[in-house]
Amino acid sequence: MSHQSIGNLQYDSALSRLLADIEAAIDSRPDQTIGLLEQAVRLAEQEGGLRLLSELYCKLGNCRIIFHDPMGMRDFEAALEYAEQSKSLDLKVDILHGLARAFIAFGDTNSALEYCEKAIALLRQIDDQQRYPHVLITLGVVFLFTHQFERGIEIFRDAAALCQSIADKGGLARSMNNWADSLVSLYEELREAGKAAEVGMLDDAINFARQSLVYAHESGMVRIQLMANETLAHALEERGEYSQALQQLESSLHELSGLGFTKEELDIKVRIGALLIRMDKIPEAINSLVEARDVALRLGNYPHLSDLLKMMSSAQESCKDFAAALTVYKEFHAVTLKSRDQRAQISAQIFAAKMDLERVQQEAEAHKSRVNQLEDFNRTLRVQVHEDMLTGLPNRRALEDQMEQRLTGRTTNITFAMADIDFFKQVNDTHSHLVGDDVLRHVGALIRSCLRSGDMAARIGGEEFALVLDRTKEARSVEACNRIRKAIENYDWGVIAPGLRVTMSFGVTHIQTGDDLKGMMTRADSALYRAKRNGRNRVEKA
C-alpha cells in the first residue's frame, strides 16, 4: 500500500489523494473543496491524528464562511478543540484568525476584533512571521468595515510591506486589494461630507488594485481576482472612467465566472447594474439586475439582495414602468422582513457558537487585564507615527516614549490618569459613527484646553485616553481631573447632535518610587473600573 507523509504521520492512499485534491482546489473551487474536506474528516477520524483533524476542520470552516454558512462556526469549534488537545499553537492561530474572518462575514466586528487580538497575542508567543501579515490584513478589514479607513490604510500598508519582505504573493494580493478598497471608500466618505478628497487617492487605488490582480493571478486566487476586479472598477468609476470600469467588470465575469464564487460574481453583477444606471443606460441596468436577482434567489443567502431589489425598483420607476417597480418594491419589502428573521436566526447560532467556543478555549488570555490587552494590541500594530489622526492628540507610542523620559530619575509630583467616555457605544449606535468620531475630536480638544504647559494627554485606543499631569501633588490630582471632567460634562454637545450628552470617568494614581508605565496604568485602570461601577461621570483615586 502506498503512503504519503504529512507532517510526522503517514496515511493510506485514499486519504493521501484526498489531501492532495484539497490543496489543489481550496483556493480556486471552495464549493468542491467542502465535499472533499468532509470526506477527509471521516477518514481522518479513523486513522488521522488530532493535528490533521484540527487542520481539516479549520479549512472546512474557512470554506463554509465564503458561502456565509454559519455551520462554519461549528467547524472552527471542532478545530479549536483538536488544536487544544494536540497543543498545536500554529493551528490555533489559524483557527482564531478564521473565527475573526467569520465574525466579519456575519457583521460582528467587535468579536472579530477580539479574535484578531487573540491571534496576534499568540503569534507573539510563537514568533511566526508568515502568519502575522495575514492576521494583520484581517484586522485592517475590521477597521474598513467600521469606517475607520485611515487606520485600515495604515494597517494594509504595513501588511503589504511585511508580505513583500517574505515574498508572500497571496498576502500581497489581499493587502493591496483591501488597501485600494479603503482608499476608494475614504475618497467617497470625504466627498459626501463636503471635504477635500484628493483624486490622487483614486489613482493610488487603481494602481494597488491592478497589483493585487497580478499577485492573485500568479497565486491562483480566483476569489481575490474577482474582488480586486470589482475594487478596480469601483475606483475607475469614481474617477469618471465609466466605460473602462464597465469593461473591467464584464471581462472579469467572462474570465472567472462559474468557479464557485457565486457571492463575489453577484457583487460584480450588482456593480454593473449600478454603473449602467450611472451611465444612464437604464434598460441594460435593469436586465443586469434582473439576472443578478435570479441568481441571488437561487443562492438563497446573498447578503445584499435587499439593496439589489431596491436599486432595481428605482431603475424601473425611472423608466416609468411603475407596475414593475411596485412589484419589485413589494419583493424588496418581503425580502427585508425575511432577512431580518434570517439574521436573527444566524445571530442566535453565532451566539451559541461563541458560548461553546468560550467553553472550549479555557485560555488564560480570556482573563487578562484590559491594560495587558491594550499593550499587546498596540505593540503588535507597530505604529510608527506619534499622533492620533482623529483627535490630533499623541498616541500610545508617544505616551510610552514620553513616560520613559519622565520617569527616569523622577519620584514625585507626576499624576497619571486613565479616562473613558461613558456609554460611547450608545453614542455610535444612537447617533452614528460619524457623530462618535466628532465626539472623540471634541473630547480631545476639551482635554487639551484644560492642560498646562508640561502636561500631556494621549488617546490610547477607542474611547480611552491617558493623562500625565506634571508638577501635580497627590492631594490635588483628583481636583485636576475633576476640572477636565466638568468641562466635558458642561459642554454643549447638542451642537453635534440633538439630545447628545457626553460624560467621562477617570481613574487617577500618583507616581510611586520605582514606578513604570505599566504599573501606573494598572492602578489607574483599576480606579477607572471603580468609577464605572460607582455610577460613571466621576473621578476615583487608586
C-alpha angles and dihedrals in degrees: 000000000000121000137194122210114232115177106320095327137078127219134193122266096264094057092039091055091049092051091050091049091049093053090049095050107031097090097038108031112028091162091062092038093062092063092046091050092050090053091047091051091054091051094042091053087062102041110002130094130247092260093055092049090050091051094047094049091047091053090045090054092050091051094048092050090058085065094042091247110158089206084081088076090061090050090054090048091056091044091052093050092053091044090053091050093047093042089229103161094177091056090046088059090052091050095048088047091049090051090052090054090047092053089050090053090053095044099252099130094164091060090042090056091047093054093045088056091049092050092048092049090052092046089057089057096051096033094225110173094178097061098036099079091049092055088045090055091053090049088054090051088057089057090044091054091048092050094247089134099161091054091047092050091054091051095047090049091053092045092050091051091050092048090049091053092055096037093242104162094178091054090046090053092053097042095046093049093049091044089054092045091052092051092052091046092049090049091052093047093050092046094048090049090053093246129134110279115187115224087215087075089064092047089053090047091052091049094048093046090052090050089050090053091053094049093044092050092049090049095046092240102152095174092054090047090056092047094046091049090054091047091049092049091048091054092046090049092053088047088058095248095127099159093050091047091051092048090051092052096045092046092052092051091049093051102036110027123113096038097110102270096113096155093054091046089052091051088056093047091051090049089050089054092049091047092050089052089052089050089051092244093133101163091051090046092053091050090051093047093047090053090048091048092054092050092046092052090052090048090054100201106053104151096212099048093114092054090047093053093045090052091047093051091050091050092051091048090053087055088053090243090137096165092056091043091053092048092052091044090055088050088050090052092049092047091049092054092045093048090054090056091046092049090051091051092047091047089054090050092048092048091051090048091050091052090051091047090055089051092049097046103052088174129165093232090067086068100040119122122264091244093058091048090053092047094049092045096050096041090052093053088059092212110200100188125076101212130078104231096211101051102020089232123127113274132226095280091053090049092053092049093047094047092049088057096042096048094052105106094346122119105158144047102026118121119194123195137178117208132190130191108243117242092352092159088061089054090056094042095046103035105020135259091273089061088045090056090050090051091053091050093050093045089052091050093047093050091048091051091056096051127099128219108289095026121113137203125189135183104227101178141330109335094342125111135182126213129201111193112192123207091013117140118223093248091056097045097093091046091052093052092044089057089059092042092054092047089057094043093050097045116114098247091172089084087071099041131350112258093013116147124181130190135165136215122215136202114197134194136169127227117270131199111283092010125162131189094261093055093048092047092050093053094043092048091051090053090047091055088051090052089053093049092048095058107286127248090078143099121244125188124220 
